[in-house]
Amino acid sequence: MSVLSPNRSGRPASARSQARTAGRGGARSGAPRAGRPSAWWGLPALLFFGLFAVLPMVLVVYLSLTTWGGLGSPQFVGFANWTRLLGDSVMHRAIALTLMLTIGSWAVQTPISLLLGVWASGRQRNRAVLSAVFFVPLLLSSAAIAIIWRALLDPNFGPLARIGPLVGVPGLDLLSSESGAFIVILFVSAWQFIPLHTLLYQGGARQIPESLYQASEIDGAGRYRAFWHITLPQLRNTITTSSVLMIVGSLTYFDTVLIITGGGPGHATTIVPYLMYEAGFENYQYGYASAVACVLVAVATLASLLMVRFTGFGSMRSTREGM
């Protein structure tokens, strides 16, 4: 039989063997192939992260072991700043207020942004217009938002000066009481960041397959049962992502507190970031302020790791797998 005679596949045997040989040789001869990119591609990102994240953090840790007023050379004092921090009652209260603000922010922002995001994921024209209105705070800076609300809450010239007598509370001043000032910070922060998380939930809700809702409708499930048994499970990964951003972000509120309340009245709104600013830029105690900054970074990192660990975010898979 001739070697050129076709086999069952209709292709000459010699051609098949030559193709296999060429395939093996091509893989060894340096022919381009798809695969994992070289580690050198990550070098620019590593350099950027090391220069603007790791190096400043190392310097802050060093400053936390010194005493420095901003002029001259820092003087090494060991763990004196850390000992003072552990025994500082103002720091203890600042930590408690920061935790309360973090928990309160999550409890207020999550359900509102989730419901708004699911509602805004519809295709109706009126929803698109209202969604654009909801997202207006995203266009403003935190400082501008704080200045606006500070003017609105002014007991002498703001709307409260007129609303107070109408509700039987003349001279209504929310910022003069400890509970009122804290509620104002919580409200303004929610007003500012709810649009961001609404946008996350809107994008997540639009990725849910319509076939799931059609199947539930055939089975007789109503709107609320579909929300609890389809929408919420499908948004599990989005909820985790939003919660991580929300918790870490609430640990770093500063400009809102600085402009609206200035940490007062008393220390009612002196959270950890504001205490760090007060120690460093008002009292010129940069060593102690660096110790406070280290605590803040450690708490934010621990909160992120706990969220990743207990929510399964690290091993997150697509909720549409198998669709």
C-alpha positions in Angstrom: 0.0 0.0 0.0 1.3 3.4 -0.8 2.2 5.7 2.0 0.2 8.4 0.3 -3.0 6.4 0.4 -5.7 8.1 2.5 -6.7 6.5 5.9 -10.1 6.5 7.3 -10.0 10.3 8.0 -9.3 10.9 4.3 -5.9 12.5 5.2 -2.6 11.0 4.0 -0.7 9.3 6.9 2.5 11.0 6.0 0.9 14.4 6.2 -0.5 13.5 9.6 2.8 12.5 11.0 4.5 15.5 9.5 1.9 17.8 11.2 2.5 16.1 14.6 6.2 16.5 14.2 5.9 20.1 13.2 3.6 20.8 16.1 6.1 19.4 18.6 9.1 21.1 17.0 7.2 24.4 16.8 6.6 24.3 20.5 10.3 23.8 21.2 11.6 26.2 18.6 10.4 29.3 20.4 7.2 29.8 18.4 4.8 32.2 20.1 2.2 30.6 22.3 -0.5 31.8 24.7 0.3 31.4 28.3 0.9 33.2 31.6 2.6 36.6 31.1 6.1 37.2 32.4 6.5 38.4 36.0 8.2 41.5 34.6 4.8 42.9 33.6 4.0 43.3 37.3 7.1 45.3 38.1 5.7 48.8 37.5 2.8 48.1 39.8 5.1 46.7 42.5 7.3 49.7 42.2 4.4 52.1 42.5 2.9 50.2 45.4 6.2 50.0 47.2 7.0 53.7 46.7 3.6 55.2 47.6 2.3 52.6 50.1 5.0 50.4 51.7 7.7 53.1 52.1 5.4 55.7 53.7 4.0 53.1 56.1 7.5 52.2 57.1 8.3 55.8 57.8 5.1 56.2 59.8 6.1 53.2 62.0 9.5 54.8 62.5 8.0 58.1 63.5 5.7 56.4 66.0 8.8 55.5 67.9 10.0 59.1 68.0 9.0 62.5 69.3 9.0 65.2 66.7 7.3 68.6 66.4 7.9 69.1 62.7 11.2 70.9 63.0 14.7 69.5 63.5 15.4 65.8 63.7 13.0 63.2 65.3 14.2 62.0 68.7 13.9 58.3 69.3 11.8 57.5 72.4 11.0 53.8 71.9 7.4 52.8 72.8 6.6 55.9 74.8 3.9 57.0 72.3 2.4 53.6 72.3 2.3 53.5 76.1 0.6 56.9 76.1 -1.9 55.7 73.4 -2.9 52.6 75.4 -3.7 54.8 78.4 -5.3 57.7 76.6 -9.0 57.9 77.5 -9.7 60.2 74.5 -8.2 57.5 72.2 -10.4 54.9 73.8 -13.5 57.0 73.2 -12.3 57.7 69.6 -12.0 54.0 68.9 -15.5 53.4 70.3 -17.0 56.2 68.2 -15.2 55.0 65.1 -16.6 51.5 65.6 -20.1 52.9 66.2 -19.8 55.0 63.1 -18.6 52.0 61.0 -21.5 49.7 62.2 -24.0 52.5 61.9 -22.9 53.3 58.3 -23.1 49.7 57.3 -26.5 49.2 58.9 -27.9 52.4 57.2 -26.3 52.4 53.8 -26.5 48.7 52.9 -30.3 48.2 52.9 -31.0 51.6 51.3 -28.4 51.2 48.5 -29.4 47.6 47.9 -33.1 48.4 47.4 -32.3 51.5 45.3 -29.8 49.5 43.2 -32.3 46.7 42.5 -35.0 49.3 41.7 -32.7 51.3 39.4 -31.7 48.2 37.5 -35.0 48.4 35.6 -35.2 49.5 32.0 -37.9 52.2 32.3 -37.0 55.7 31.3 -38.1 57.3 34.5 -35.8 55.1 36.5 -32.9 56.2 34.4 -33.7 59.9 35.1 -34.1 59.3 38.8 -30.9 57.2 39.0 -29.0 60.2 37.5 -30.5 62.4 40.3 -29.5 59.9 42.9 -25.9 59.8 41.7 -25.4 63.6 41.9 -23.5 63.4 45.2 -20.9 61.3 43.5 -19.9 64.4 41.4 -19.2 66.5 44.5 -16.1 66.4 46.8 -16.4 65.5 50.4 -15.3 69.0 51.4 -18.0 70.6 49.3 -20.7 68.3 50.6 -19.6 69.0 54.2 -19.7 72.8 53.6 -23.2 72.6 52.1 -24.6 70.6 55.0 -22.8 72.8 57.5 -24.7 75.8 56.0 -28.0 73.9 55.9 -27.7 73.0 59.6 -26.7 76.4 60.8 -29.2 77.3 63.6 -29.1 81.0 62.8 -29.2 81.3 59.0 -30.0 77.8 57.8 -33.3 76.1 57.1 -33.4 74.8 60.7 -33.9 78.4 61.9 -37.3 78.3 60.2 -38.2 74.6 60.6 -37.5 74.6 64.4 -40.4 76.9 65.4 -42.8 75.0 63.1 -42.1 71.7 64.9 -42.2 73.3 68.3 -38.4 73.4 68.8 -37.2 77.1 68.4 -33.5 77.5 68.0 -33.1 73.9 66.8 -29.4 73.1 66.7 -28.5 69.5 66.1 -24.7 70.2 66.2 -24.9 71.4 69.8 -25.7 68.0 71.3 -23.5 64.9 71.3 -26.2 62.6 69.9 -27.3 65.1 67.4 -23.8 65.8 66.1 -23.1 62.1 65.7 -26.4 61.5 63.9 -25.6 64.4 61.5 -22.2 62.8 60.7 -23.9 59.4 60.1 -26.6 61.0 57.9 -24.2 63.1 55.8 -21.9 60.2 55.2 -24.8 58.0 54.1 -26.1 60.7 51.8 -22.7 61.0 50.2 -21.8 57.3 49.7 -25.2 55.6 49.2 -25.0 56.5 45.4 -21.7 54.7 45.0 -23.0 51.5 46.5 -26.3 51.9 44.7 -24.3 51.9 41.5 -22.6 48.6 42.5 -25.9 46.9 43.3 -27.5 48.3 40.1 -24.7 46.7 38.0 -25.0 43.4 40.0 -28.7 43.2 39.6 -28.6 43.7 35.9 -26.3 40.6 35.6 -28.9 38.3 37.1 -30.3 36.1 34.3 -33.9 36.9 33.4 -34.6 33.2 33.1 -34.4 32.8 36.8 -37.3 35.3 37.3 -39.3 33.7 34.5 -38.9 30.3 36.1 -40.0 31.6 39.5 -43.0 33.3 37.9 -44.0 30.0 36.3 -43.7 28.4 39.8 -46.1 31.0 41.2 -43.5 33.0 43.2 -44.4 36.7 43.8 -42.1 39.7 43.6 -41.0 39.5 47.2 -40.3 35.8 47.2 -38.2 36.3 44.0 -36.3 39.1 45.7 -35.5 36.9 48.8 -34.8 33.7 47.0 -33.2 34.9 43.7 -32.0 38.5 43.9 -30.3 38.4 47.3 -28.5 35.1 46.7 -27.3 36.3 43.3 -26.0 39.6 44.8 -24.0 37.8 47.6 -20.7 38.7 46.0 -21.8 42.3 45.4 -22.9 42.6 49.0 -19.5 41.4 50.2 -17.6 43.9 47.9 -19.8 46.8 48.9 -19.5 45.9 52.6 -15.7 45.8 52.4 -15.6 49.2 50.7 -18.1 50.6 53.2 -16.4 49.4 56.3 -12.9 50.4 55.3 -14.2 53.8 54.0 -16.1 54.5 57.2 -12.8 54.0 59.2 -11.3 56.9 57.3 -14.0 59.6 57.6 -12.2 62.9 58.3 -13.1 65.9 56.2 -16.8 65.6 57.0 -16.0 65.6 60.8 -13.5 68.4 60.4 -15.8 70.8 58.6 -19.2 70.1 60.2 -18.4 69.5 63.8 -14.6 69.9 64.3 -14.7 66.8 66.6 -17.2 68.4 68.9 -19.1 69.2 70.9 -16.4 68.2 73.3 -15.1 64.9 71.9 -18.5 63.7 70.8 -17.4 63.2 67.2 -13.7 62.8 67.7 -13.1 59.6 65.7 -9.7 58.1 65.2 -8.8 59.9 61.9 -9.7 63.3 63.4 -7.7 62.5 66.6 -4.7 61.7 64.3 -5.1 65.1 62.6 -5.6 66.9 65.9 -2.4 65.4 67.4 -0.3 66.0 64.4 -1.5 69.3 62.8 -2.9 71.1 65.8 -0.6 70.0 68.6 2.4 69.2 66.5 2.9 65.8 68.1 3.8 63.9 65.0 5.2 60.9 66.8 1.9 60.3 68.7 -0.1 61.0 65.5 2.0 58.4 63.7 1.1 55.8 66.4 -2.6 56.6 66.0 -2.2 56.2 62.2 -0.6 52.8 62.7 -3.6 51.7 64.8 -6.0 53.0 62.1 -4.2 51.1 59.4 -4.1 47.9 61.5 -7.8 48.1 62.3 -8.8 48.7 58.6 -6.6 45.9 57.5 -8.0 43.5 60.1 -11.5 44.4 59.2 -10.8 43.7 55.5 -9.2 40.4 56.2 -12.1 39.3 58.5 -14.6 40.2 55.8 -12.6 38.2 53.2 -12.2 35.3 55.6 -15.7 34.9 56.9 -17.6 35.7 53.7 -15.7 33.5 51.3 -14.7 36.5 49.2 -11.3 35.1 48.6 -12.7 32.0 46.9 -15.5 33.9 45.2 -17.0 32.3 42.1 -19.5 33.5 39.6 -23.1 33.1 40.7 -24.0 32.5 37.1 -21.8 29.4 36.9 -23.6 26.6 35.0 -26.1 29.0 33.4 
